[in-house]
Amino acid sequence: MQAFLAIARLTFKAAFRFRLVPLLAALLLASVFLLPAVIKHDGSARGFIQIVLTYTLGLITAVLGLTTLWLACSTLARDIDECTIQTVVVKPVARWQIWVGKWAGILAVNGLLLGLAAGVVFLQMLWRARQLPPEQQEKLRQEIFVARGSAREPVPDLEPLVQQRLRERVQAEQLAALDRQELTRIVREQVKAELQVVPPGYVRAWAVDLGAAAARLKDQPLFIRVKFFVNEKSESGTYTGVWDVGPPDSPYRQRTVRSHAAETFYEIELPPNLLDSRGVLHVQFYNVNETAVLFPLEDGFEVLYREGGFGLNYLRGVLIVLCWLALMGAIGLAASSLLSFPVAAFVSLSLLWVAFSTGTMNTIIEQGGIRPVNPNTGLIDTPNLFDQATVLFFKGLRGFINLARDFAPVEALSTGRSITWGTLARAGVQIVGLMSGLFAAVGILIFNRRELALAGTRG
């Protein structure tokens, strides 16, 4: 343990010796103050938080992420190239302790810089929020400076109905020659559309069970978050909906008429105590427009409710960002365990680029391979073994990448979403335990087997 702590302490001190920490601290603080001063918001609570929190915290994460890769690649690769690592490995200290000690030292540097920058962002938000109009300050307290939980209707299982419709359609003579996979896709989209689309003059109803949270929501306002799409654009660009909220046939049922633009999220505040005796919120939407309205099953409708305060929520979000930085450090150290500094930095950045290319992976998976597709179906006609292996590989790679991408702390904080302790624990297990642990295992294995005294090692 003493050896491990000594390596971590030396790595931490090296960052100060190379003036990395003071330089980065100055850069981050300049970004925190200059970005909101240069980019003006529109005076609304949403515009304010977009500039002061979303852009600023996103920039801090990007700067620290790239710096972590650079530091992790340089600290080990240069020690090996310059033969200074030999003065350490001859001492009674295991190589895995050297590797993990450097990782811990880099994480300590990140913790210091992230804590400093995130603390300044937090204080700046509270100070600048006082300059907003009173009604926007109230909206900020109700919708953003809060930790809100969410509830949705469970997404229905479409497959039984899809298979039933498929059997009926296959019997039709004009569809007999149609490819089975393409026909299944068409039927699935039709079934899904029936559940999502509200034609003119029709009603869409939701019944959202708030479960255990219902008991503590008495006298608390609720919010519904909605996003819809339309078939035809209106002249005004907005679409009107009549919303009835509350238990059916209840005298306390509330009606509100709202007009909003399509293809964007918006929130409607609901009065307190509109849940039924079982803790279920009943909502009906009447489409009074001349065009159909589509509410996506995945994110078209959800109920938001207060779950906690903003301070702890902000802390948990920042700790998830620190988990990401731990992963960046593990990637850089794993690359530098085998490669020289320039090559290790290139490989690490390439891995980072792949992580942001999930759109390409999704396309390959959906079309069934990487070869040209049939323009009529959008799929590969006859996937071969190579196509199947490619799809299987990208499915596994996407699943591995999603272990980290599933967490979006900056977006959650910007919309007042709750980041629970369970979410933080899951981030620690998935990002630090599984993903970083895998890179650490590979890096330590390579470092243990690497010959550090070969002729020509010195770069």
WODA-V814158 format. One record per pair of residues at least 24 apart in sequence whose C-alpha atoms are under 8 Angstrom apart, sorted by the first residue. I is the first residue (numbers start at 0). J is the second residue. If there is no record, write none. Layout:
# WODA-V814158
[[I	J] [I	J]]
This chain:
# WODA-V814158
[[2	92] [2	96] [2	97] [3	96] [3	97] [3	99] [3	100] [4	100] [5	100] [6	96] [6	97] [6	100] [6	101] [6	104] [7	100] [7	101] [7	102] [7	103] [7	104] [7	105] [8	104] [9	104] [10	74] [10	100] [10	101] [10	104] [10	105] [11	104] [11	105] [11	107] [11	108] [14	108] [20	108] [20	112] [23	112] [24	112] [24	115] [24	116] [27	59] [27	116] [28	116] [28	119] [30	55] [30	58] [30	59] [31	55] [31	116] [31	119] [31	120] [42	131] [42	132] [43	131] [43	135] [44	131] [44	135] [44	136] [44	138] [44	139] [45	139] [47	128] [48	124] [48	413] [49	413] [51	120] [51	123] [51	124] [52	120] [52	124] [52	409] [52	413] [53	409] [53	410] [53	413] [55	120] [56	117] [56	120] [56	409] [57	409] [59	113] [59	116] [60	320] [63	109] [63	113] [63	324] [64	323] [64	324] [64	327] [67	105] [67	109] [67	324] [67	327] [67	328] [67	331] [68	327] [68	328] [68	330] [68	331] [68	344] [68	347] [68	348] [69	331] [69	344] [70	105] [70	328] [70	331] [71	102] [71	105] [71	328] [71	329] [71	330] [71	331] [71	332] [71	335] [72	331] [72	332] [72	334] [72	335] [72	340] [72	343] [72	344] [73	335] [73	340] [74	101] [75	101] [75	332] [75	335] [75	336] [76	335] [76	336] [76	338] [76	339] [76	340] [77	339] [77	340] [79	451] [79	456] [79	457] [80	339] [80	456] [80	457] [80	458] [81	456] [81	457] [81	458] [82	451] [82	452] [82	456] [82	457] [84	451] [85	451] [85	452] [94	443] [94	446] [94	447] [95	443] [95	446] [95	447] [98	332] [98	442] [98	443] [98	446] [99	439] [102	325] [102	328] [102	329] [102	332] [105	328] [106	321] [106	324] [106	325] [106	328] [109	321] [109	324] [110	321] [113	317] [113	321] [117	317] [142	414] [142	415] [143	309] [143	412] [143	413] [143	414] [143	415] [143	416] [144	308] [144	309] [144	415] [145	305] [145	306] [145	307] [145	308] [145	309] [145	312] [145	415] [145	416] [145	417] [146	305] [146	306] [146	307] [146	308] [146	309] [146	312] [146	415] [146	416] [146	417] [146	418] [147	303] [147	304] [147	305] [147	306] [147	307] [147	415] [147	416] [147	417] [148	303] [148	304] [148	305] [148	306] [148	416] [148	417] [149	301] [149	302] [149	303] [149	304] [149	416] [150	207] [150	208] [150	209] [150	301] [150	302] [150	303] [151	207] [151	208] [151	300] [151	301] [151	302] [152	205] [152	206] [152	207] [152	208] [152	301] [154	296] [154	297] [157	187] [157	190] [157	191] [158	187] [160	190] [161	186] [161	187] [161	190] [181	376] [194	296] [195	293] [195	294] [195	295] [195	296] [196	291] [196	292] [196	293] [196	294] [197	286] [197	291] [197	292] [197	293] [197	294] [198	286] [198	290] [198	291] [198	292] [199	286] [199	287] [199	288] [199	289] [199	290] [199	291] [199	292] [200	285] [200	286] [200	287] [200	288] [201	285] [201	286] [202	283] [202	284] [202	285] [202	286] [203	283] [203	284] [203	285] [204	281] [204	282] [204	283] [204	284] [205	280] [205	281] [205	282] [205	283] [206	279] [206	280] [206	281] [206	282] [207	279] [207	280] [207	281] [207	302] [208	277] [208	278] [208	279] [208	280] [209	278] [209	279] [209	280] [210	278] [210	279] [213	274] [213	278] [214	278] [216	271] [216	272] [216	304] [216	305] [217	271] [217	272] [218	271] [218	272] [219	270] [219	271] [219	272] [219	305] [220	268] [220	269] [220	270] [220	271] [220	272] [220	304] [221	268] [221	269] [221	270] [221	271] [221	302] [221	303] [221	304] [221	305] [222	266] [222	267] [222	268] [222	269] [222	302] [222	303] [222	304] [223	266] [223	267] [223	268] [223	269] [223	300] [223	301] [223	302] [223	303] [224	264] [224	265] [224	266] [224	267] [224	299] [224	300] [224	301] [224	302] [224	303] [225	264] [225	265] [225	266] [225	294] [225	298] [225	299] [225	300] [225	301] [226	261] [226	262] [226	263] [226	264] [226	265] [226	294] [226	295] [226	298] [226	299] [226	300] [227	261] [227	262] [227	263] [227	264] [227	292] [227	293] [227	294] [227	295] [227	299] [228	261] [228	262] [228	292] [228	293] [228	294] [229	261] [229	290] [229	291] [229	292] [229	293] [230	290] [230	291] [230	292] [231	290] [231	291] [236	260] [236	261] [237	261] [238	288] [239	286] [239	287] [239	288] [240	284] [240	285] [240	286] [240	287] [240	288] [241	284] [241	285] [241	286] [241	287] [242	282] [242	283] [242	284] [242	285] [243	282] [243	283] [243	284] [244	273] [244	280] [244	281] [244	282] [244	283] [245	273] [245	274] [245	275] [245	280] [245	281] [245	282] [246	273] [246	274] [246	275] [246	280] [246	281] [247	281] [306	417] [307	417] [309	415] [312	412] [312	417] [312	418] [312	419] [313	412] [315	418] [315	419] [315	420] [315	423] [316	408] [316	409] [316	412] [316	418] [316	423] [317	408] [318	423] [319	406] [319	408] [319	423] [319	426] [319	427] [320	408] [322	426] [322	427] [322	430] [322	431] [323	403] [323	430] [323	431] [325	431] [325	435] [326	430] [326	431] [326	434] [326	435] [329	435] [329	436] [329	438] [329	439] [330	435] [330	438] [330	439] [332	439] [332	442] [333	438] [333	439] [333	441] [333	442] [333	443] [334	442] [336	442] [336	443] [336	445] [336	446] [337	442] [337	445] [337	446] [337	449] [354	400] [357	397] [360	393] [360	394] [360	397] [363	390] [363	393] [364	390] [364	393] [364	394] [399	434] [402	429] [402	430] [402	434] [403	429] [403	430]]
